[in-house]
Amino acid sequence: MTLNVLGDSNVNSSMLQLKIGHQDAPVLPATTSNATKQTPTAATLITDVNLISKRLEQAQMLEEKCKIFDAAALLKGIDSKYFQPIHHDILKEAELFHRLLQDSASPIIASTTDDNRHQKSKEHTNNSNSDEEWIKQGEQHGERHDFAMYYKVSPTNQITCRLETPIEPQLLIPILAVLNESELYPTWIPQYKVPRLEVVKSEKLCQMGRVSQVILVETEVPW
């Protein structure tokens, strides 16, 4: 979900996560298919053992504060043989968050009619670059809430949905706090009897940080 803060046109939706964590977007270590197996070149390799130890410790402290990008930047230039599991996890998370930020800033395909949307969806699926494009499902403006919904279909037929809505600046932290209380989702997410649509279970499986968790959500849908 992308949240655009009202009253601040300089806050780019793809940069919002970084501003919440009070950290700038550093240049991330070069990503590979497996970030934990990076091997820096001889020109960038850090060999000072004391400096390596200091950076590893600082990276772990930043990770505890959820400043993943800053932590990953400190690990740049360190041979992975010095890493502990936490440092491998930092690089994995940084690569994931970097992809999410790029994804949220990817081009959006506008649609006007159902037929047009269907045709663009078909072209989008057959396009080799379809992973980088969104298709607009619908939008609403001028009433109680302004929002826009998008989706995209991967070559393996995986559907990803995206919801954009502006919020008042003073509501940002309360909204994030509510979203972080995942076990309470069934108490406030809208439910409908006809057609049947509700969250029947929301269970936190693992808490990996202040705002990082793995959850299991079960829903009942009309089909």
GUKE-488618 format. One record per residue (C-alpha): residue in one letter; x, y, z. Coordinates in steps of 0.001 Angstrom, whole numbers. Each point is the difference from the previous one (the first is absolute). Layout:
N
+---+---------+---------+---------+
: r :       u :       v :       w :
+---+---------+---------+---------+
: A :       X :       Y :       Z :
...
+---+---------+---------+---------+
This chain:
223
+---+---------+---------+---------+
: r :       u :       v :       w :
+---+---------+---------+---------+
: M :       0 :       0 :       0 :
: T :    1254 :    3471 :    -886 :
: L :    -773 :    2925 :    2294 :
: N :     387 :    3540 :   -1329 :
: V :     199 :    2614 :    2757 :
: L :   -2281 :    2982 :    -634 :
: G :    1486 :    3458 :     149 :
: D :    3522 :   -1063 :    -989 :
: S :     436 :    -382 :   -3725 :
: N :    3694 :    -711 :     509 :
: V :    -722 :   -3309 :    1708 :
: N :     198 :   -2560 :   -2745 :
: S :   -2058 :   -3090 :     744 :
: S :    2922 :   -2268 :    -865 :
: M :    2190 :    1820 :    2532 :
: L :   -2513 :      66 :    2840 :
: Q :    1403 :   -3069 :    1735 :
: L :    3418 :    1613 :     149 :
: K :   -1302 :    3256 :    1480 :
: I :   -1902 :   -1884 :    2695 :
: G :    3225 :   -1653 :    1098 :
: H :    1812 :    3378 :     -70 :
: Q :    2582 :   -1302 :   -2433 :
: D :    1032 :    1069 :   -3466 :
: A :     116 :   -2439 :   -2867 :
: P :    3644 :   -1033 :    -302 :
: V :    1527 :   -1779 :   -2921 :
: L :    -692 :   -3643 :     714 :
: P :    2532 :   -2758 :    -527 :
: A :    -281 :   -1466 :   -3465 :
: T :   -2811 :   -2546 :      12 :
: T :     383 :   -3529 :   -1289 :
: S :   -2302 :   -2977 :    -101 :
: N :    1281 :    -745 :    3477 :
: A :    1008 :    3117 :    1926 :
: T :    1672 :   -1954 :    2771 :
: K :    2622 :   -1407 :   -2391 :
: Q :    1429 :    3311 :   -1150 :
: T :    3758 :     150 :    -423 :
: P :    1375 :    3567 :    -163 :
: T :    2741 :     725 :   -2510 :
: A :    3562 :     439 :    1199 :
: A :    -267 :    3773 :    -530 :
: T :   -2916 :     331 :    2450 :
: L :     807 :   -2815 :    2426 :
: I :     475 :    1109 :    3607 :
: T :    2915 :   -1839 :    1635 :
: D :     333 :    1868 :    3303 :
: V :   -1279 :   -2508 :    2568 :
: N :    -774 :    2692 :    2568 :
: L :   -1998 :    2002 :   -2537 :
: I :   -1848 :   -3121 :   -1095 :
: S :    -913 :    -841 :    3594 :
: K :   -1196 :    3548 :     625 :
: R :   -2130 :      63 :   -3140 :
: L :   -1565 :   -3371 :     744 :
: E :    -956 :    1174 :    3484 :
: Q :   -1383 :    3308 :   -1268 :
: A :   -1991 :   -1776 :   -2713 :
: Q :   -1609 :   -2241 :    2590 :
: M :    -919 :    3026 :    2151 :
: L :   -1580 :    1740 :   -2992 :
: E :   -1934 :   -3152 :    -867 :
: E :   -1493 :       6 :    3502 :
: K :   -1246 :    3532 :    -718 :
: C :   -1488 :   -1194 :   -3327 :
: K :    2468 :    2114 :   -2025 :
: I :     663 :   -2774 :   -2478 :
: F :    1430 :    2122 :   -2829 :
: D :    2528 :    1687 :    2282 :
: A :     978 :   -3387 :    1413 :
: A :     446 :   -1486 :   -3487 :
: A :    2172 :    2943 :   -1051 :
: L :    2394 :    -736 :    2876 :
: L :     364 :   -3588 :   -1169 :
: K :    1094 :    1066 :   -3464 :
: G :    3614 :    -974 :    -616 :
: I :     125 :   -2675 :    2719 :
: D :     639 :   -3588 :   -1018 :
: S :   -2986 :   -2158 :     918 :
: K :    2284 :   -2448 :    1833 :
: Y :     -93 :    2458 :    2923 :
: F :   -3807 :      87 :      86 :
: Q :   -2246 :   -1457 :    2644 :
: P :   -3548 :   -1085 :    -928 :
: I :   -1360 :    3446 :     927 :
: H :    2233 :    1669 :   -2593 :
: H :   -1171 :   -2349 :   -2745 :
: D :   -3588 :     837 :     988 :
: I :     735 :    3736 :    -203 :
: L :    1178 :    -298 :   -3602 :
: K :   -2976 :   -2163 :    -924 :
: E :   -2461 :    2504 :    1502 :
: A :    1749 :    2974 :   -1605 :
: E :    -203 :   -1651 :   -3407 :
: L :   -3695 :    -804 :     556 :
: F :    -867 :    3541 :    1137 :
: H :    1972 :    1453 :   -2903 :
: R :   -2056 :   -2074 :   -2448 :
: L :   -3230 :    1087 :    1717 :
: L :     928 :    3666 :    -307 :
: Q :     845 :    -450 :   -3668 :
: D :   -3264 :   -1880 :    -488 :
: S :   -2094 :    2745 :    1603 :
: A :    1539 :    2538 :   -2394 :
: S :    -550 :   -2148 :   -3104 :
: P :   -2121 :    1348 :   -2913 :
: I :   -3778 :    -241 :     330 :
: I :   -2246 :    -847 :   -2961 :
: A :   -3242 :    1990 :      47 :
: S :   -3255 :   -1702 :   -1023 :
: T :   -3373 :    1455 :    -898 :
: T :   -2400 :   -2858 :    -751 :
: D :    -285 :   -3634 :     945 :
: D :     786 :   -1072 :   -3584 :
: N :    3008 :    2274 :    -119 :
: R :    1177 :   -1270 :    3380 :
: H :    -373 :   -3616 :   -1137 :
: Q :    1964 :     660 :   -3198 :
: K :    2782 :    1794 :    1889 :
: S :      92 :   -2783 :    2559 :
: K :     462 :   -2542 :   -2793 :
: E :    2734 :    2078 :   -1635 :
: H :    1553 :     589 :    3397 :
: T :     168 :   -3724 :     741 :
: N :    1606 :    -752 :   -3366 :
: N :    2495 :    2839 :     340 :
: S :    3483 :   -1058 :    1064 :
: N :     209 :    3151 :    2178 :
: S :   -3389 :    -569 :    1667 :
: D :    1542 :    -299 :    3459 :
: E :     754 :    3728 :    -145 :
: E :   -3493 :    1204 :    -982 :
: W :   -3250 :     516 :    1896 :
: I :   -3566 :      52 :   -1350 :
: K :   -2595 :    2258 :    1599 :
: Q :   -3020 :   -1891 :    1317 :
: G :   -1982 :    2993 :    1257 :
: E :     111 :    3296 :    1837 :
: Q :   -2193 :    2413 :    1948 :
: H :     420 :    3727 :     573 :
: G :   -1953 :    2792 :    1619 :
: E :   -2035 :   -2014 :    2501 :
: R :     913 :   -1210 :    3502 :
: H :    3210 :   -1654 :   -1140 :
: D :    2312 :     415 :   -2975 :
: F :    1653 :   -3203 :   -1127 :
: A :    1231 :   -1919 :   -2998 :
: M :     371 :   -3766 :    -400 :
: Y :    2443 :   -1762 :   -2308 :
: Y :    1049 :   -3548 :    -781 :
: K :    2516 :   -1873 :   -2103 :
: V :     366 :   -3603 :   -1137 :
: S :    3383 :   -1690 :     -88 :
: P :    1054 :   -2469 :   -2719 :
: T :    -820 :   -2756 :    2535 :
: N :   -3557 :    1406 :     444 :
: Q :     689 :    1410 :    3461 :
: I :   -2235 :    3021 :     672 :
: T :    1354 :    2945 :    2003 :
: C :   -2357 :    2758 :    1183 :
: R :     856 :    3610 :     866 :
: L :   -2103 :    2620 :    1800 :
: E :     925 :    3682 :      70 :
: T :   -1705 :    2541 :    2251 :
: P :     983 :    3381 :    1489 :
: I :    -104 :     433 :    3776 :
: E :     327 :    2910 :    2404 :
: P :    3564 :     332 :    1379 :
: Q :   -1123 :    -336 :    3622 :
: L :   -1636 :   -3357 :    -802 :
: L :    3118 :   -1660 :   -1390 :
: I :    1408 :   -1376 :    3255 :
: P :   -3428 :   -1153 :    1359 :
: I :    -690 :   -1863 :   -3267 :
: L :    3380 :   -1734 :     108 :
: A :    -629 :    -919 :    3650 :
: V :   -3371 :   -1537 :    -877 :
: L :    1471 :   -1951 :   -2928 :
: N :    2725 :   -1312 :    2307 :
: E :   -2633 :   -1563 :    2313 :
: S :    -672 :   -2796 :   -2453 :
: E :   -1793 :   -2263 :    2462 :
: L :   -2798 :    2585 :     304 :
: Y :    -819 :     133 :   -3719 :
: P :   -3272 :   -1964 :     400 :
: T :   -1282 :    2631 :    2463 :
: W :      67 :    2938 :   -2428 :
: I :     403 :   -1131 :   -3623 :
: P :   -3459 :     404 :   -1664 :
: Q :   -2111 :   -3160 :    -128 :
: Y :   -3004 :    -826 :   -2168 :
: K :   -2556 :   -2769 :     281 :
: V :   -1409 :     480 :   -3510 :
: P :    2125 :    -536 :   -1951 :
: R :    2095 :   -1944 :    2472 :
: L :    3261 :    1830 :     629 :
: E :    1892 :      64 :    3303 :
: V :    3273 :    -708 :    1758 :
: V :    -550 :   -3100 :    2113 :
: K :    3522 :    -369 :    1371 :
: S :    3101 :    2134 :     379 :
: E :    2941 :   -1632 :    1757 :
: K :    3487 :    1350 :     551 :
: L :    2463 :   -2788 :    -799 :
: C :    3239 :    1858 :     631 :
: Q :    1088 :    3445 :    1233 :
: M :    3325 :     838 :   -1671 :
: G :     291 :    3669 :    1002 :
: R :   -1999 :    2965 :    1186 :
: V :   -1993 :     131 :   -3214 :
: S :    1003 :   -3236 :   -1718 :
: Q :   -2128 :   -3092 :     465 :
: V :   -1328 :   -3031 :   -1803 :
: I :   -3759 :    -448 :     314 :
: L :   -2604 :   -2529 :   -1094 :
: V :   -3332 :    1496 :   -1121 :
: E :   -3007 :   -2140 :    -931 :
: T :   -2993 :    1549 :   -1763 :
: E :   -3412 :   -1040 :   -1264 :
: V :    -837 :    1246 :   -3475 :
: P :   -3151 :    -228 :   -2189 :
: W :    1495 :   -2544 :   -2444 :
+---+---------+---------+---------+
